[in-house]
Amino acid sequence: MNKAKKILYLMSAGAVVGLVAGLLLAPEKGSETRRKLRRLKEKMARCTEENERKALEELSDALQKELEIVNSKMKHR
């Protein structure tokens, strides 16, 4: 495992440990904590969908530009 993967793994593990500790020590009712977690999950899902859509749009734009370059070169032959 390279250094970057180790760091990412350790950061993820730390985040999970922090989340569990926070849930165990939270002063709120369990139902309130579950509601907050559900909202966070929904927010993260929307964020992921938006990021995927942006990435696909950028890829589509890049491919369109490359296609235009290829078509231009083909016309000049």
PDB file of N, CA, C and O in Angstrom:
ATOM      1  N   MET A   1       0.851  -1.168   0.000  1.00  0.00           N
ATOM      2  CA  MET A   1       0.000   0.000   0.000  1.00  0.00           C
ATOM      3  C   MET A   1       0.901   1.237   0.000  1.00  0.00           C
ATOM      4  O   MET A   1       1.818   1.350   0.814  1.00  0.00           O
ATOM      5  N   ASN A   2       0.629   2.159  -0.922  1.00  0.00           N
ATOM      6  CA  ASN A   2       1.484   3.341  -0.973  1.00  0.00           C
ATOM      7  C   ASN A   2       1.117   4.328   0.137  1.00  0.00           C
ATOM      8  O   ASN A   2       0.111   4.162   0.827  1.00  0.00           O
ATOM      9  N   LYS A   3       1.934   5.333   0.289  1.00  0.00           N
ATOM     10  CA  LYS A   3       1.797   6.279   1.394  1.00  0.00           C
ATOM     11  C   LYS A   3       0.460   7.028   1.360  1.00  0.00           C
ATOM     12  O   LYS A   3      -0.169   7.216   2.401  1.00  0.00           O
ATOM     13  N   ALA A   4       0.030   7.449   0.185  1.00  0.00           N
ATOM     14  CA  ALA A   4      -1.222   8.199   0.054  1.00  0.00           C
ATOM     15  C   ALA A   4      -2.409   7.343   0.489  1.00  0.00           C
ATOM     16  O   ALA A   4      -3.315   7.837   1.160  1.00  0.00           O
ATOM     17  N   LYS A   5      -2.412   6.072   0.114  1.00  0.00           N
ATOM     18  CA  LYS A   5      -3.509   5.186   0.495  1.00  0.00           C
ATOM     19  C   LYS A   5      -3.519   4.959   1.999  1.00  0.00           C
ATOM     20  O   LYS A   5      -4.586   4.899   2.610  1.00  0.00           O
ATOM     21  N   LYS A   6      -2.342   4.832   2.599  1.00  0.00           N
ATOM     22  CA  LYS A   6      -2.258   4.653   4.048  1.00  0.00           C
ATOM     23  C   LYS A   6      -2.827   5.864   4.774  1.00  0.00           C
ATOM     24  O   LYS A   6      -3.573   5.729   5.744  1.00  0.00           O
ATOM     25  N   ILE A   7      -2.465   7.048   4.292  1.00  0.00           N
ATOM     26  CA  ILE A   7      -2.952   8.282   4.914  1.00  0.00           C
ATOM     27  C   ILE A   7      -4.466   8.371   4.774  1.00  0.00           C
ATOM     28  O   ILE A   7      -5.162   8.703   5.733  1.00  0.00           O
ATOM     29  N   LEU A   8      -4.975   8.079   3.588  1.00  0.00           N
ATOM     30  CA  LEU A   8      -6.422   8.116   3.360  1.00  0.00           C
ATOM     31  C   LEU A   8      -7.132   7.101   4.255  1.00  0.00           C
ATOM     32  O   LEU A   8      -8.181   7.401   4.825  1.00  0.00           O
ATOM     33  N   TYR A   9      -6.567   5.912   4.378  1.00  0.00           N
ATOM     34  CA  TYR A   9      -7.145   4.878   5.227  1.00  0.00           C
ATOM     35  C   TYR A   9      -7.177   5.335   6.687  1.00  0.00           C
ATOM     36  O   TYR A   9      -8.192   5.180   7.367  1.00  0.00           O
ATOM     37  N   LEU A  10      -6.076   5.894   7.162  1.00  0.00           N
ATOM     38  CA  LEU A  10      -6.006   6.345   8.545  1.00  0.00           C
ATOM     39  C   LEU A  10      -6.971   7.501   8.804  1.00  0.00           C
ATOM     40  O   LEU A  10      -7.595   7.561   9.864  1.00  0.00           O
ATOM     41  N   MET A  11      -7.097   8.409   7.855  1.00  0.00           N
ATOM     42  CA  MET A  11      -8.029   9.523   8.015  1.00  0.00           C
ATOM     43  C   MET A  11      -9.468   9.011   8.069  1.00  0.00           C
ATOM     44  O   MET A  11     -10.270   9.476   8.880  1.00  0.00           O
ATOM     45  N   SER A  12      -9.787   8.058   7.206  1.00  0.00           N
ATOM     46  CA  SER A  12     -11.133   7.483   7.198  1.00  0.00           C
ATOM     47  C   SER A  12     -11.419   6.770   8.508  1.00  0.00           C
ATOM     48  O   SER A  12     -12.498   6.917   9.082  1.00  0.00           O
ATOM     49  N   ALA A  13     -10.452   6.001   8.979  1.00  0.00           N
ATOM     50  CA  ALA A  13     -10.624   5.289  10.246  1.00  0.00           C
ATOM     51  C   ALA A  13     -10.823   6.285  11.391  1.00  0.00           C
ATOM     52  O   ALA A  13     -11.663   6.063  12.264  1.00  0.00           O
ATOM     53  N   GLY A  14     -10.070   7.363  11.393  1.00  0.00           N
ATOM     54  CA  GLY A  14     -10.213   8.388  12.423  1.00  0.00           C
ATOM     55  C   GLY A  14     -11.580   9.045  12.382  1.00  0.00           C
ATOM     56  O   GLY A  14     -12.167   9.338  13.423  1.00  0.00           O
ATOM     57  N   ALA A  15     -12.082   9.277  11.183  1.00  0.00           N
ATOM     58  CA  ALA A  15     -13.402   9.881  11.043  1.00  0.00           C
ATOM     59  C   ALA A  15     -14.479   8.947  11.586  1.00  0.00           C
ATOM     60  O   ALA A  15     -15.413   9.395  12.249  1.00  0.00           O
ATOM     61  N   VAL A  16     -14.352   7.661  11.310  1.00  0.00           N
ATOM     62  CA  VAL A  16     -15.329   6.692  11.802  1.00  0.00           C
ATOM     63  C   VAL A  16     -15.287   6.627  13.327  1.00  0.00           C
ATOM     64  O   VAL A  16     -16.331   6.622  13.980  1.00  0.00           O
ATOM     65  N   VAL A  17     -14.082   6.578  13.892  1.00  0.00           N
ATOM     66  CA  VAL A  17     -13.941   6.541  15.351  1.00  0.00           C
ATOM     67  C   VAL A  17     -14.549   7.800  15.968  1.00  0.00           C
ATOM     68  O   VAL A  17     -15.243   7.716  16.981  1.00  0.00           O
ATOM     69  N   GLY A  18     -14.299   8.943  15.381  1.00  0.00           N
ATOM     70  CA  GLY A  18     -14.866  10.196  15.879  1.00  0.00           C
ATOM     71  C   GLY A  18     -16.381  10.213  15.797  1.00  0.00           C
ATOM     72  O   GLY A  18     -17.053  10.694  16.709  1.00  0.00           O
ATOM     73  N   LEU A  19     -16.916   9.691  14.711  1.00  0.00           N
ATOM     74  CA  LEU A  19     -18.369   9.638  14.542  1.00  0.00           C
ATOM     75  C   LEU A  19     -19.000   8.742  15.602  1.00  0.00           C
ATOM     76  O   LEU A  19     -20.003   9.108  16.215  1.00  0.00           O
ATOM     77  N   VAL A  20     -18.417   7.579  15.815  1.00  0.00           N
ATOM     78  CA  VAL A  20     -18.958   6.655  16.816  1.00  0.00           C
ATOM     79  C   VAL A  20     -18.881   7.280  18.209  1.00  0.00           C
ATOM     80  O   VAL A  20     -19.843   7.211  18.974  1.00  0.00           O
ATOM     81  N   ALA A  21     -17.756   7.882  18.535  1.00  0.00           N
ATOM     82  CA  ALA A  21     -17.606   8.518  19.848  1.00  0.00           C
ATOM     83  C   ALA A  21     -18.629   9.642  20.014  1.00  0.00           C
ATOM     84  O   ALA A  21     -19.227   9.788  21.080  1.00  0.00           O
ATOM     85  N   GLY A  22     -18.823  10.418  18.980  1.00  0.00           N
ATOM     86  CA  GLY A  22     -19.796  11.506  19.036  1.00  0.00           C
ATOM     87  C   GLY A  22     -21.208  11.003  19.248  1.00  0.00           C
ATOM     88  O   GLY A  22     -21.980  11.600  19.999  1.00  0.00           O
ATOM     89  N   LEU A  23     -21.551   9.898  18.583  1.00  0.00           N
ATOM     90  CA  LEU A  23     -22.887   9.335  18.753  1.00  0.00           C
ATOM     91  C   LEU A  23     -23.082   8.775  20.158  1.00  0.00           C
ATOM     92  O   LEU A  23     -24.157   8.913  20.742  1.00  0.00           O
ATOM     93  N   LEU A  24     -22.046   8.148  20.694  1.00  0.00           N
ATOM     94  CA  LEU A  24     -22.153   7.571  22.033  1.00  0.00           C
ATOM     95  C   LEU A  24     -22.238   8.646  23.114  1.00  0.00           C
ATOM     96  O   LEU A  24     -22.885   8.447  24.142  1.00  0.00           O
ATOM     97  N   LEU A  25     -21.599   9.759  22.887  1.00  0.00           N
ATOM     98  CA  LEU A  25     -21.548  10.816  23.895  1.00  0.00           C
ATOM     99  C   LEU A  25     -22.555  11.940  23.647  1.00  0.00           C
ATOM    100  O   LEU A  25     -22.617  12.905  24.408  1.00  0.00           O
ATOM    101  N   ALA A  26     -23.334  11.808  22.586  1.00  0.00           N
ATOM    102  CA  ALA A  26     -24.281  12.865  22.222  1.00  0.00           C
ATOM    103  C   ALA A  26     -25.333  13.052  23.311  1.00  0.00           C
ATOM    104  O   ALA A  26     -25.861  12.075  23.843  1.00  0.00           O
ATOM    105  N   PRO A  27     -25.637  14.303  23.641  1.00  0.00           N
ATOM    106  CA  PRO A  27     -26.637  14.567  24.683  1.00  0.00           C
ATOM    107  C   PRO A  27     -28.075  14.484  24.172  1.00  0.00           C
ATOM    108  O   PRO A  27     -29.017  14.657  24.946  1.00  0.00           O
ATOM    109  N   GLU A  28     -28.249  14.224  22.889  1.00  0.00           N
ATOM    110  CA  GLU A  28     -29.588  14.200  22.315  1.00  0.00           C
ATOM    111  C   GLU A  28     -30.202  12.814  22.412  1.00  0.00           C
ATOM    112  O   GLU A  28     -29.508  11.829  22.662  1.00  0.00           O
ATOM    113  N   LYS A  29     -31.513  12.749  22.211  1.00  0.00           N
ATOM    114  CA  LYS A  29     -32.216  11.478  22.160  1.00  0.00           C
ATOM    115  C   LYS A  29     -31.756  10.695  20.940  1.00  0.00           C
ATOM    116  O   LYS A  29     -31.284  11.271  19.960  1.00  0.00           O
ATOM    117  N   GLY A  30     -31.896   9.401  21.009  1.00  0.00           N
ATOM    118  CA  GLY A  30     -31.543   8.549  19.874  1.00  0.00           C
ATOM    119  C   GLY A  30     -32.347   8.879  18.632  1.00  0.00           C
ATOM    120  O   GLY A  30     -31.812   8.863  17.523  1.00  0.00           O
ATOM    121  N   SER A  31     -33.622   9.176  18.803  1.00  0.00           N
ATOM    122  CA  SER A  31     -34.479   9.495  17.656  1.00  0.00           C
ATOM    123  C   SER A  31     -34.006  10.771  16.960  1.00  0.00           C
ATOM    124  O   SER A  31     -34.046  10.870  15.734  1.00  0.00           O
ATOM    125  N   GLU A  32     -33.557  11.745  17.753  1.00  0.00           N
ATOM    126  CA  GLU A  32     -33.056  13.001  17.181  1.00  0.00           C
ATOM    127  C   GLU A  32     -31.747  12.758  16.432  1.00  0.00           C
ATOM    128  O   GLU A  32     -31.530  13.311  15.354  1.00  0.00           O
ATOM    129  N   THR A  33     -30.886  11.935  17.003  1.00  0.00           N
ATOM    130  CA  THR A  33     -29.613  11.612  16.350  1.00  0.00           C
ATOM    131  C   THR A  33     -29.857  10.868  15.044  1.00  0.00           C
ATOM    132  O   THR A  33     -29.201  11.151  14.041  1.00  0.00           O
ATOM    133  N   ARG A  34     -30.794   9.917  15.044  1.00  0.00           N
ATOM    134  CA  ARG A  34     -31.105   9.176  13.818  1.00  0.00           C
ATOM    135  C   ARG A  34     -31.664  10.102  12.750  1.00  0.00           C
ATOM    136  O   ARG A  34     -31.357   9.950  11.567  1.00  0.00           O
ATOM    137  N   ARG A  35     -32.496  11.073  13.168  1.00  0.00           N
ATOM    138  CA  ARG A  35     -33.055  12.030  12.204  1.00  0.00           C
ATOM    139  C   ARG A  35     -31.940  12.848  11.568  1.00  0.00           C
ATOM    140  O   ARG A  35     -31.931  13.066  10.356  1.00  0.00           O
ATOM    141  N   LYS A  36     -30.999  13.299  12.395  1.00  0.00           N
ATOM    142  CA  LYS A  36     -29.875  14.081  11.875  1.00  0.00           C
ATOM    143  C   LYS A  36     -29.015  13.251  10.931  1.00  0.00           C
ATOM    144  O   LYS A  36     -28.577  13.744   9.892  1.00  0.00           O
ATOM    145  N   LEU A  37     -28.772  11.988  11.290  1.00  0.00           N
ATOM    146  CA  LEU A  37     -27.983  11.111  10.424  1.00  0.00           C
ATOM    147  C   LEU A  37     -28.694  10.868   9.098  1.00  0.00           C
ATOM    148  O   LEU A  37     -28.051  10.831   8.048  1.00  0.00           O
ATOM    149  N   ARG A  38     -30.016  10.701   9.136  1.00  0.00           N
ATOM    150  CA  ARG A  38     -30.785  10.499   7.908  1.00  0.00           C
ATOM    151  C   ARG A  38     -30.673  11.730   6.998  1.00  0.00           C
ATOM    152  O   ARG A  38     -30.487  11.600   5.788  1.00  0.00           O
ATOM    153  N   ARG A  39     -30.788  12.930   7.596  1.00  0.00           N
ATOM    154  CA  ARG A  39     -30.654  14.164   6.808  1.00  0.00           C
ATOM    155  C   ARG A  39     -29.255  14.297   6.213  1.00  0.00           C
ATOM    156  O   ARG A  39     -29.105  14.707   5.062  1.00  0.00           O
ATOM    157  N   LEU A  40     -28.236  13.953   6.992  1.00  0.00           N
ATOM    158  CA  LEU A  40     -26.866  14.014   6.502  1.00  0.00           C
ATOM    159  C   LEU A  40     -26.673  13.051   5.343  1.00  0.00           C
ATOM    160  O   LEU A  40     -26.035  13.394   4.348  1.00  0.00           O
ATOM    161  N   LYS A  41     -27.218  11.852   5.465  1.00  0.00           N
ATOM    162  CA  LYS A  41     -27.114  10.859   4.394  1.00  0.00           C
ATOM    163  C   LYS A  41     -27.766  11.385   3.113  1.00  0.00           C
ATOM    164  O   LYS A  41     -27.196  11.263   2.029  1.00  0.00           O
ATOM    165  N   GLU A  42     -28.956  11.968   3.240  1.00  0.00           N
ATOM    166  CA  GLU A  42     -29.653  12.516   2.078  1.00  0.00           C
ATOM    167  C   GLU A  42     -28.865  13.650   1.441  1.00  0.00           C
ATOM    168  O   GLU A  42     -28.780  13.746   0.217  1.00  0.00           O
ATOM    169  N   LYS A  43     -28.287  14.510   2.280  1.00  0.00           N
ATOM    170  CA  LYS A  43     -27.492  15.629   1.776  1.00  0.00           C
ATOM    171  C   LYS A  43     -26.256  15.126   1.034  1.00  0.00           C
ATOM    172  O   LYS A  43     -25.909  15.644  -0.027  1.00  0.00           O
ATOM    173  N   MET A  44     -25.594  14.118   1.596  1.00  0.00           N
ATOM    174  CA  MET A  44     -24.406  13.560   0.953  1.00  0.00           C
ATOM    175  C   MET A  44     -24.761  12.899  -0.371  1.00  0.00           C
ATOM    176  O   MET A  44     -23.990  12.982  -1.327  1.00  0.00           O
ATOM    177  N   ALA A  45     -25.923  12.241  -0.443  1.00  0.00           N
ATOM    178  CA  ALA A  45     -26.361  11.604  -1.688  1.00  0.00           C
ATOM    179  C   ALA A  45     -26.587  12.660  -2.765  1.00  0.00           C
ATOM    180  O   ALA A  45     -26.187  12.472  -3.914  1.00  0.00           O
ATOM    181  N   ARG A  46     -27.227  13.773  -2.398  1.00  0.00           N
ATOM    182  CA  ARG A  46     -27.454  14.856  -3.379  1.00  0.00           C
ATOM    183  C   ARG A  46     -26.126  15.433  -3.842  1.00  0.00           C
ATOM    184  O   ARG A  46     -25.944  15.713  -5.027  1.00  0.00           O
ATOM    185  N   CYS A  47     -25.206  15.611  -2.915  1.00  0.00           N
ATOM    186  CA  CYS A  47     -23.899  16.175  -3.249  1.00  0.00           C
ATOM    187  C   CYS A  47     -23.166  15.256  -4.214  1.00  0.00           C
ATOM    188  O   CYS A  47     -22.564  15.721  -5.182  1.00  0.00           O
ATOM    189  N   THR A  48     -23.215  13.953  -3.955  1.00  0.00           N
ATOM    190  CA  THR A  48     -22.548  12.987  -4.821  1.00  0.00           C
ATOM    191  C   THR A  48     -23.147  13.010  -6.211  1.00  0.00           C
ATOM    192  O   THR A  48     -22.419  12.996  -7.203  1.00  0.00           O
ATOM    193  N   GLU A  49     -24.477  13.046  -6.291  1.00  0.00           N
ATOM    194  CA  GLU A  49     -25.143  13.097  -7.595  1.00  0.00           C
ATOM    195  C   GLU A  49     -24.737  14.350  -8.356  1.00  0.00           C
ATOM    196  O   GLU A  49     -24.494  14.294  -9.562  1.00  0.00           O
ATOM    197  N   GLU A  50     -24.662  15.476  -7.663  1.00  0.00           N
ATOM    198  CA  GLU A  50     -24.276  16.734  -8.306  1.00  0.00           C
ATOM    199  C   GLU A  50     -22.837  16.663  -8.808  1.00  0.00           C
ATOM    200  O   GLU A  50     -22.544  17.105  -9.920  1.00  0.00           O
ATOM    201  N   ASN A  51     -21.942  16.113  -7.999  1.00  0.00           N
ATOM    202  CA  ASN A  51     -20.547  15.987  -8.417  1.00  0.00           C
ATOM    203  C   ASN A  51     -20.412  15.068  -9.622  1.00  0.00           C
ATOM    204  O   ASN A  51     -19.635  15.352 -10.534  1.00  0.00           O
ATOM    205  N   GLU A  52     -21.164  13.966  -9.635  1.00  0.00           N
ATOM    206  CA  GLU A  52     -21.130  13.051 -10.772  1.00  0.00           C
ATOM    207  C   GLU A  52     -21.626  13.751 -12.032  1.00  0.00           C
ATOM    208  O   GLU A  52     -21.040  13.599 -13.104  1.00  0.00           O
ATOM    209  N   ARG A  53     -22.711  14.520 -11.898  1.00  0.00           N
ATOM    210  CA  ARG A  53     -23.268  15.222 -13.052  1.00  0.00           C
ATOM    211  C   ARG A  53     -22.261  16.236 -13.603  1.00  0.00           C
ATOM    212  O   ARG A  53     -22.088  16.348 -14.817  1.00  0.00           O
ATOM    213  N   LYS A  54     -21.599  16.974 -12.705  1.00  0.00           N
ATOM    214  CA  LYS A  54     -20.598  17.948 -13.148  1.00  0.00           C
ATOM    215  C   LYS A  54     -19.434  17.253 -13.847  1.00  0.00           C
ATOM    216  O   LYS A  54     -18.946  17.726 -14.873  1.00  0.00           O
ATOM    217  N   ALA A  55     -18.995  16.131 -13.286  1.00  0.00           N
ATOM    218  CA  ALA A  55     -17.882  15.394 -13.892  1.00  0.00           C
ATOM    219  C   ALA A  55     -18.264  14.888 -15.276  1.00  0.00           C
ATOM    220  O   ALA A  55     -17.454  14.945 -16.201  1.00  0.00           O
ATOM    221  N   LEU A  56     -19.491  14.392 -15.428  1.00  0.00           N
ATOM    222  CA  LEU A  56     -19.938  13.915 -16.732  1.00  0.00           C
ATOM    223  C   LEU A  56     -20.042  15.056 -17.734  1.00  0.00           C
ATOM    224  O   LEU A  56     -19.710  14.883 -18.906  1.00  0.00           O
ATOM    225  N   GLU A  57     -20.496  16.213 -17.287  1.00  0.00           N
ATOM    226  CA  GLU A  57     -20.577  17.370 -18.180  1.00  0.00           C
ATOM    227  C   GLU A  57     -19.186  17.793 -18.644  1.00  0.00           C
ATOM    228  O   GLU A  57     -18.990  18.102 -19.820  1.00  0.00           O
ATOM    229  N   GLU A  58     -18.222  17.809 -17.726  1.00  0.00           N
ATOM    230  CA  GLU A  58     -16.853  18.178 -18.079  1.00  0.00           C
ATOM    231  C   GLU A  58     -16.258  17.172 -19.057  1.00  0.00           C
ATOM    232  O   GLU A  58     -15.581  17.554 -20.012  1.00  0.00           O
ATOM    233  N   LEU A  59     -16.511  15.887 -18.820  1.00  0.00           N
ATOM    234  CA  LEU A  59     -16.012  14.850 -19.718  1.00  0.00           C
ATOM    235  C   LEU A  59     -16.648  14.994 -21.089  1.00  0.00           C
ATOM    236  O   LEU A  59     -15.967  14.869 -22.107  1.00  0.00           O
ATOM    237  N   SER A  60     -17.946  15.255 -21.123  1.00  0.00           N
ATOM    238  CA  SER A  60     -18.641  15.434 -22.393  1.00  0.00           C
ATOM    239  C   SER A  60     -18.081  16.624 -23.163  1.00  0.00           C
ATOM    240  O   SER A  60     -17.873  16.538 -24.373  1.00  0.00           O
ATOM    241  N   ASP A  61     -17.838  17.730 -22.473  1.00  0.00           N
ATOM    242  CA  ASP A  61     -17.265  18.907 -23.122  1.00  0.00           C
ATOM    243  C   ASP A  61     -15.877  18.606 -23.690  1.00  0.00           C
ATOM    244  O   ASP A  61     -15.559  19.000 -24.812  1.00  0.00           O
ATOM    245  N   ALA A  62     -15.057  17.905 -22.908  1.00  0.00           N
ATOM    246  CA  ALA A  62     -13.704  17.573 -23.357  1.00  0.00           C
ATOM    247  C   ALA A  62     -13.751  16.656 -24.571  1.00  0.00           C
ATOM    248  O   ALA A  62     -12.983  16.835 -25.516  1.00  0.00           O
ATOM    249  N   LEU A  63     -14.645  15.680 -24.549  1.00  0.00           N
ATOM    250  CA  LEU A  63     -14.765  14.770 -25.688  1.00  0.00           C
ATOM    251  C   LEU A  63     -15.269  15.506 -26.923  1.00  0.00           C
ATOM    252  O   LEU A  63     -14.822  15.227 -28.036  1.00  0.00           O
ATOM    253  N   GLN A  64     -16.185  16.430 -26.740  1.00  0.00           N
ATOM    254  CA  GLN A  64     -16.701  17.206 -27.875  1.00  0.00           C
ATOM    255  C   GLN A  64     -15.581  18.027 -28.509  1.00  0.00           C
ATOM    256  O   GLN A  64     -15.490  18.101 -29.734  1.00  0.00           O
ATOM    257  N   LYS A  65     -14.734  18.639 -27.697  1.00  0.00           N
ATOM    258  CA  LYS A  65     -13.612  19.419 -28.220  1.00  0.00           C
ATOM    259  C   LYS A  65     -12.648  18.536 -28.994  1.00  0.00           C
ATOM    260  O   LYS A  65     -12.176  18.919 -30.064  1.00  0.00           O
ATOM    261  N   GLU A  66     -12.353  17.357 -28.461  1.00  0.00           N
ATOM    262  CA  GLU A  66     -11.460  16.422 -29.142  1.00  0.00           C
ATOM    263  C   GLU A  66     -12.061  15.967 -30.465  1.00  0.00           C
ATOM    264  O   GLU A  66     -11.350  15.843 -31.462  1.00  0.00           O
ATOM    265  N   LEU A  67     -13.360  15.720 -30.476  1.00  0.00           N
ATOM    266  CA  LEU A  67     -14.033  15.312 -31.701  1.00  0.00           C
ATOM    267  C   LEU A  67     -13.958  16.415 -32.750  1.00  0.00           C
ATOM    268  O   LEU A  67     -13.756  16.135 -33.932  1.00  0.00           O
ATOM    269  N   GLU A  68     -14.118  17.654 -32.331  1.00  0.00           N
ATOM    270  CA  GLU A  68     -14.015  18.783 -33.256  1.00  0.00           C
ATOM    271  C   GLU A  68     -12.610  18.874 -33.847  1.00  0.00           C
ATOM    272  O   GLU A  68     -12.457  19.151 -35.036  1.00  0.00           O
ATOM    273  N   ILE A  69     -11.596  18.646 -33.037  1.00  0.00           N
ATOM    274  CA  ILE A  69     -10.208  18.675 -33.517  1.00  0.00           C
ATOM    275  C   ILE A  69      -9.989  17.573 -34.543  1.00  0.00           C
ATOM    276  O   ILE A  69      -9.396  17.814 -35.594  1.00  0.00           O
ATOM    277  N   VAL A  70     -10.458  16.373 -34.251  1.00  0.00           N
ATOM    278  CA  VAL A  70     -10.291  15.245 -35.177  1.00  0.00           C
ATOM    279  C   VAL A  70     -11.021  15.526 -36.479  1.00  0.00           C
ATOM    280  O   VAL A  70     -10.473  15.296 -37.557  1.00  0.00           O
ATOM    281  N   ASN A  71     -12.256  16.023 -36.395  1.00  0.00           N
ATOM    282  CA  ASN A  71     -13.022  16.330 -37.609  1.00  0.00           C
ATOM    283  C   ASN A  71     -12.316  17.402 -38.435  1.00  0.00           C
ATOM    284  O   ASN A  71     -12.292  17.324 -39.663  1.00  0.00           O
ATOM    285  N   SER A  72     -11.751  18.386 -37.774  1.00  0.00           N
ATOM    286  CA  SER A  72     -11.031  19.449 -38.473  1.00  0.00           C
ATOM    287  C   SER A  72      -9.831  18.903 -39.204  1.00  0.00           C
ATOM    288  O   SER A  72      -9.577  19.285 -40.347  1.00  0.00           O
ATOM    289  N   LYS A  73      -9.083  18.014 -38.568  1.00  0.00           N
ATOM    290  CA  LYS A  73      -7.913  17.416 -39.206  1.00  0.00           C
ATOM    291  C   LYS A  73      -8.312  16.534 -40.372  1.00  0.00           C
ATOM    292  O   LYS A  73      -7.606  16.491 -41.379  1.00  0.00           O
ATOM    293  N   MET A  74      -9.431  15.828 -40.259  1.00  0.00           N
ATOM    294  CA  MET A  74      -9.889  14.947 -41.320  1.00  0.00           C
ATOM    295  C   MET A  74     -10.301  15.750 -42.552  1.00  0.00           C
ATOM    296  O   MET A  74     -10.100  15.295 -43.678  1.00  0.00           O
ATOM    297  N   LYS A  75     -10.877  16.941 -42.354  1.00  0.00           N
ATOM    298  CA  LYS A  75     -11.294  17.775 -43.467  1.00  0.00           C
ATOM    299  C   LYS A  75     -10.111  18.318 -44.252  1.00  0.00           C
ATOM    300  O   LYS A  75     -10.216  18.542 -45.458  1.00  0.00           O
ATOM    301  N   HIS A  76      -8.987  18.531 -43.580  1.00  0.00           N
ATOM    302  CA  HIS A  76      -7.814  19.112 -44.208  1.00  0.00           C
ATOM    303  C   HIS A  76      -6.970  18.080 -44.948  1.00  0.00           C
ATOM    304  O   HIS A  76      -5.956  18.441 -45.545  1.00  0.00           O
ATOM    305  N   ARG A  77      -7.345  16.853 -44.928  1.00  0.00           N
ATOM    306  CA  ARG A  77      -6.576  15.810 -45.634  1.00  0.00           C
ATOM    307  C   ARG A  77      -6.934  15.731 -47.072  1.00  0.00           C
ATOM    308  O   ARG A  77      -6.380  14.909 -47.802  1.00  0.00           O
TER     309      ARG A  77
END
